[in-house]
Amino acid sequence: DKFRFNHWGKYKIGMMLRSKDICNDIIEEALNQIDEEEYLKKLEQILRDKLRSLKYSSEYEKKGKLFKFAQSRGFESSAISKVIDSI
């Protein structure tokens, strides 16, 4: 639910579950149930929405701000890079 409704990435979800002393095996199983295609589409949607409100002076600055925003939401670096390159 945190993925679908709060738009959290796998990393942030995992950290919050660990803070509640949930077993790592259960966390891994739950995170593996998230569909990878849906995960990337949600990340792309979040970044496109954020892009509308961003102010930037260069392409480098734009990518940096998007990357930092996605990381704060708990998405992995590899997924972020893949989506930013496709935008």
Buried (B, 14 or more C-beta within 10 A) or exposed (E): EEBEEEBBBBBBBBEBBEEEEEEEEEBEEBBEEBEEEEBBEBBBEBBEEBBEEEEEEEEEEBBEBBBEBBBEBBBBEEBBEEBBEEE
